[in-house]
Amino acid sequence: MTDLNGRTPVMADVARLAGVSHQTVSRVVNGQTNLRPATRERVLEAIRQLGYRPNTAARSLVTRRSGTIGVIGSKSGFWGPSTVHRAIQAAGREAGYFVSSANLQSLTRTEFTDAMNHLRDQHVEGIVLIAATDDAVEAARTQVDQGVPVVVVEGDQETAAWTVGVDQVAGAELGTRHLIELGHRDVLHLAGPPSWTEARARLRGYRDAMYAAGLRPLRHLEGDWSARSGYEAGREIAARDDVTAVFCANDQMALGLLLSLSEAGRSVPGDISVVGFDDIPEAAYLIPPLTTVRQDFAAVGQRAIQILRAAIGAESVPDRLISPELVVRSSSVAPRGEEA
């Protein structure tokens, strides 16, 4: 930290260290976007070196803005939501906001509403809600008339006022269509909990891809996103002879499925091909390496902040959907008898 002889750094110190004007520092602190990236980074680095803390109380009196946003997530430990949470925090700080976070123990409408009311009492300018459940979406809708915009990440695109996320339907279509194009006709879907909007969207994408290929979807199984639920579903799948491929709604369930099939003596991909969803860091190192649908969580975080800023400033909202990507690895091949 730069030595200021014990005194608290002020904006003029930041301007001097960064080699910019006082007005430029003010624009960075207030989250304005019409700045060159190199200039913004130089100012942010000076702020970090000096340990400068904006006087948010004084600033809010002048600008009527607190410079603070709220982010609500869960303590579920699921890789996708926790990764999105970190990405949103980073994007919010990069945009010049102070980020106040709340992690909920249970995903109930009451907890969501209480957390949003708590953040609103802190005079946040907007809230990002990371929990794609029906209760989360309903809680967000109740806040529409409270004067604080709420962006729902991975929520129902048709029911929430402001949403952002990966195109879940398109992602499920990618994973299912990949298996169909390999020659599989008996593709089963291991779905997530039906109360999650993401799970319903991925089930819809699976069905759409099957129907588009002239195939009848098999009766899907349901898990709870955990590897344990994938393992338990794998016991049933291993005993069936009418399934040649499984599209899993997330990689954790696929991980449990792989172990269950292996213990039952069913080879992957020799007997059954498996495709996951998310592309967790471990996906490339499973046995076999997992074919999966990749979600760009960093892009989700950045887009969430862009949409929140648009909502705060009554500006035009950028595209809400981010395209997924299919990552093909060794867990999916043509069914026996269909090899070229």
C-alpha positions in Angstrom: 0.0 0.0 0.0 1.4 3.5 -0.8 2.5 5.5 2.2 0.3 8.4 2.9 1.8 9.1 6.4 -1.0 7.4 8.2 -3.9 9.5 6.7 -6.9 8.0 4.9 -6.5 8.1 1.1 -8.9 10.4 -0.8 -9.9 10.6 -4.4 -7.2 13.1 -5.3 -4.6 10.6 -4.2 -6.1 7.9 -6.5 -6.1 10.4 -9.4 -2.4 11.4 -8.8 -1.2 7.7 -8.6 -3.2 6.7 -11.7 -2.1 9.8 -13.6 -5.7 10.8 -14.4 -8.1 13.6 -13.4 -10.3 13.7 -10.4 -13.3 13.5 -12.7 -12.0 10.2 -14.3 -11.7 8.6 -10.9 -15.2 9.7 -10.0 -16.5 8.1 -13.2 -14.9 4.8 -12.4 -16.1 4.9 -8.8 -19.7 5.7 -9.9 -19.6 2.8 -12.4 -19.8 4.8 -15.6 -18.9 2.7 -18.7 -17.7 5.4 -21.2 -14.0 4.9 -20.3 -11.1 3.2 -22.0 -10.5 -0.3 -20.4 -6.8 0.6 -19.8 -7.8 3.8 -18.0 -10.3 2.0 -15.9 -7.9 -0.7 -14.9 -5.2 1.9 -14.0 -7.7 3.6 -11.7 -8.8 0.3 -10.1 -5.2 -0.7 -9.5 -4.5 2.7 -7.8 -7.6 2.2 -5.7 -6.3 -1.3 -4.7 -2.8 0.0 -3.9 -4.0 2.8 -1.8 -6.8 0.9 -0.1 -9.1 3.8 -1.1 -12.7 3.4 0.1 -15.3 5.8 -1.5 -17.5 7.8 0.8 -20.7 6.1 -0.3 -22.9 8.1 2.1 -21.7 11.4 0.6 -21.7 10.1 -2.9 -25.3 8.8 -2.6 -26.5 12.3 -1.4 -25.1 13.8 -4.6 -25.9 11.0 -7.1 -28.9 9.4 -5.3 -27.0 6.1 -5.9 -25.5 3.9 -3.3 -23.0 2.2 -5.6 -24.0 -1.1 -4.0 -25.7 -4.1 -5.5 -26.9 -7.3 -3.8 -26.3 -10.9 -4.8 -28.4 -13.7 -3.4 -27.2 -17.3 -3.7 -27.5 -20.6 -1.8 -25.3 -22.8 0.3 -26.2 -25.8 -1.7 -22.6 -26.3 -2.9 -23.7 -27.1 -6.5 -20.9 -26.2 -8.9 -23.0 -24.2 -11.4 -24.7 -21.7 -9.0 -21.6 -21.2 -6.9 -19.5 -20.5 -10.0 -22.1 -18.1 -11.3 -22.1 -16.4 -7.9 -18.3 -15.8 -8.0 -18.6 -14.6 -11.6 -21.2 -12.0 -10.7 -19.3 -10.7 -7.8 -16.2 -10.3 -10.0 -18.2 -8.6 -12.8 -20.0 -6.3 -10.3 -16.7 -5.2 -8.8 -15.2 -4.6 -12.2 -18.2 -2.4 -13.0 -17.4 -0.3 -10.0 -20.0 -1.6 -7.5 -19.7 -2.7 -4.0 -21.2 -6.2 -3.8 -23.2 -7.3 -0.8 -23.8 -11.1 -0.8 -26.3 -13.3 1.0 -26.1 -17.1 0.9 -29.3 -18.9 1.9 -29.4 -22.2 3.8 -32.8 -23.2 2.3 -34.4 -22.2 -1.0 -37.8 -21.2 0.2 -39.9 -18.2 -0.9 -39.8 -16.8 2.6 -36.0 -16.9 2.8 -35.7 -15.3 -0.7 -38.1 -12.5 0.2 -36.5 -11.9 3.6 -33.0 -11.6 2.0 -34.3 -9.2 -0.7 -36.0 -7.0 1.9 -32.7 -7.0 3.9 -30.7 -5.9 0.9 -33.3 -3.3 0.0 -33.0 -1.9 3.5 -29.3 -1.4 2.7 -30.3 0.8 -0.2 -28.8 -1.5 -2.9 -29.5 -0.2 -6.4 -30.4 -3.7 -7.7 -30.3 -7.4 -6.8 -29.1 -10.5 -8.7 -30.8 -13.6 -7.6 -29.1 -16.9 -8.3 -31.5 -19.8 -7.8 -33.5 -21.1 -10.6 -36.5 -22.4 -8.6 -40.1 -21.5 -8.8 -40.0 -20.0 -5.3 -37.0 -17.8 -6.4 -38.9 -16.5 -9.5 -42.1 -15.8 -7.5 -40.1 -14.0 -4.8 -38.5 -11.8 -7.5 -41.8 -11.0 -9.0 -43.1 -9.7 -5.6 -40.3 -7.1 -5.6 -41.2 -5.5 -9.0 -43.2 -2.7 -7.2 -40.6 -2.2 -4.5 -38.4 0.1 -6.6 -35.4 -2.2 -6.7 -34.8 -4.2 -9.9 -34.2 -7.9 -9.5 -32.3 -10.0 -12.1 -33.0 -13.7 -11.9 -30.1 -15.9 -13.2 -31.2 -19.0 -15.0 -34.9 -18.3 -14.2 -37.9 -18.7 -16.3 -37.4 -16.3 -19.2 -41.2 -15.8 -19.6 -42.2 -15.1 -16.0 -39.4 -12.9 -14.6 -39.1 -9.3 -15.6 -35.3 -9.4 -15.9 -33.5 -12.7 -16.5 -30.2 -14.0 -17.8 -28.8 -17.4 -18.4 -27.5 -20.0 -20.8 -30.1 -21.3 -23.3 -31.0 -24.5 -21.4 -33.4 -25.8 -24.0 -30.8 -25.4 -26.8 -28.1 -27.0 -24.6 -30.3 -30.1 -23.9 -31.1 -30.3 -27.6 -27.3 -30.3 -28.4 -26.6 -33.1 -26.0 -29.5 -35.3 -27.0 -29.0 -34.6 -30.8 -25.4 -35.6 -30.5 -26.4 -39.0 -29.2 -29.1 -39.4 -31.9 -26.6 -38.5 -34.6 -24.3 -41.2 -33.3 -27.1 -43.6 -34.0 -28.8 -44.0 -30.6 -32.6 -44.4 -30.7 -33.1 -45.4 -27.1 -31.9 -42.3 -25.2 -33.0 -41.9 -21.6 -33.0 -38.5 -19.8 -31.9 -38.3 -16.2 -33.6 -35.1 -15.2 -33.1 -32.6 -12.3 -35.7 -31.7 -9.7 -38.9 -30.5 -11.4 -39.2 -27.4 -9.2 -36.1 -26.1 -10.9 -36.7 -24.1 -14.1 -33.4 -25.3 -15.5 -34.4 -29.0 -15.0 -37.7 -28.4 -16.8 -36.0 -26.6 -19.7 -33.5 -29.4 -20.1 -36.2 -32.0 -20.1 -38.0 -29.9 -22.7 -34.9 -29.8 -24.9 -34.4 -33.5 -24.6 -38.0 -34.2 -25.7 -37.8 -31.6 -28.5 -34.7 -33.3 -29.9 -36.2 -36.7 -29.7 -39.5 -35.7 -31.4 -37.6 -33.8 -34.1 -35.8 -37.0 -34.9 -39.0 -39.0 -35.1 -38.2 -40.8 -31.9 -40.4 -41.4 -28.8 -38.8 -40.1 -25.6 -38.3 -42.7 -22.9 -39.9 -42.1 -19.5 -37.4 -40.0 -17.8 -35.9 -40.5 -14.3 -35.5 -37.7 -11.8 -32.5 -36.9 -9.6 -31.7 -34.0 -7.2 -28.5 -32.8 -9.0 -26.3 -34.8 -6.7 -23.8 -37.6 -7.6 -25.7 -39.9 -5.2 -28.9 -39.5 -7.1 -27.1 -40.3 -10.3 -25.6 -43.4 -8.7 -29.0 -44.5 -7.5 -30.6 -44.0 -10.9 -27.7 -45.9 -12.4 -28.8 -49.0 -10.6 -32.1 -49.0 -12.4 -30.5 -48.1 -15.8 -27.9 -50.8 -15.5 -30.6 -53.4 -15.2 -32.4 -52.3 -18.3 -31.7 -53.5 -21.9 -33.8 -50.8 -23.6 -31.4 -48.0 -23.0 -28.2 -47.4 -25.1 -27.5 -43.8 -24.1 -28.3 -41.4 -21.2 -28.4 -37.6 -21.3 -27.9 -36.3 -17.7 -29.2 -32.9 -16.6 -25.9 -32.2 -14.9 -22.4 -33.5 -14.6 -22.6 -34.5 -10.9 -25.4 -36.9 -11.7 -23.5 -38.2 -14.6 -20.5 -38.8 -12.3 -22.6 -41.0 -10.0 -24.1 -42.8 -13.0 -20.7 -43.7 -14.4 -19.7 -45.3 -11.1 -23.0 -47.2 -10.8 -22.8 -48.6 -14.3 -19.2 -49.6 -13.8 -20.0 -51.5 -10.6 -22.8 -53.3 -12.5 -20.4 -54.4 -15.2 -21.9 -52.1 -17.9 -19.2 -50.4 -19.9 -19.3 -46.7 -20.9 -19.4 -46.1 -23.8 -19.4 -49.7 -25.0 -22.8 -50.6 -23.5 -24.2 -47.2 -22.7 -23.1 -43.7 -23.8 -23.4 -40.9 -21.4 -23.6 -37.1 -21.9 -23.7 -34.6 -19.1 -24.4 -30.8 -18.7 -22.2 -28.0 -17.2 -18.6 -29.1 -18.0 -17.3 -29.1 -14.5 -13.5 -28.9 -14.2 -13.3 -32.7 -13.4 -15.4 -33.7 -16.5 -12.3 -34.2 -18.7 -10.7 -36.4 -16.1 -13.4 -38.9 -15.4 -13.2 -42.5 -16.6 -14.1 -42.2 -19.4 -13.7 -38.4 -20.0 -17.3 -37.0 -20.1 -19.0 -35.6 -23.1 -21.0 -32.7 -21.8 -22.7 -29.3 -22.6 -20.6 -26.4 -21.5 -22.1 -23.3 -19.9 -20.0 -20.1 -20.0 -20.6 -19.0 -16.4 -18.2 -16.0 -16.7 -20.3 -14.7 -19.6 -23.5 -15.2 -17.4 -22.0 -13.2 -14.6 -21.0 -10.3 -16.9 -24.4 -10.3 -18.7 -26.2 -10.3 -15.4 -24.5 -7.1 -14.4 -25.1 -5.6 -17.8 -28.8 -6.4 -17.5 -28.9 -5.1 -13.9 -27.3 -1.8 -15.0 -29.8 -1.5 -17.9 -32.7 -2.1 -15.4 -31.3 0.5 -13.0 -30.8 3.1 -15.7 -34.0 2.2 -17.7 -31.8 1.4 -20.7 -32.3 -1.1 -23.4 -31.8 -4.7 -22.1 -29.1 -6.7 -23.9 -29.7 -10.3 -25.1 -30.7 -12.4 -22.2 -29.7 -15.8 -23.5 -26.1 -17.1 -23.9 -25.4 -20.0 -26.3 -24.1 -23.3 -24.8 -21.4 -25.4 -26.4 -21.2 -29.2 -26.9 -17.8 -30.7 -25.7 -17.3 -34.2 -27.1 -15.1 -36.6 -25.2 -14.9 -40.4 -24.9 -18.1 -41.2 -23.0 -20.3 -41.1 -26.1 -19.9 -43.3 -29.2 -22.1 -45.1 -31.7 -24.2 -48.0 -30.3 -23.0 -51.5 -30.8 -23.7 -52.6 -34.4 -23.8 -48.9 -35.6 -20.0 -48.3 -35.8 -18.8 -47.1 -39.2 
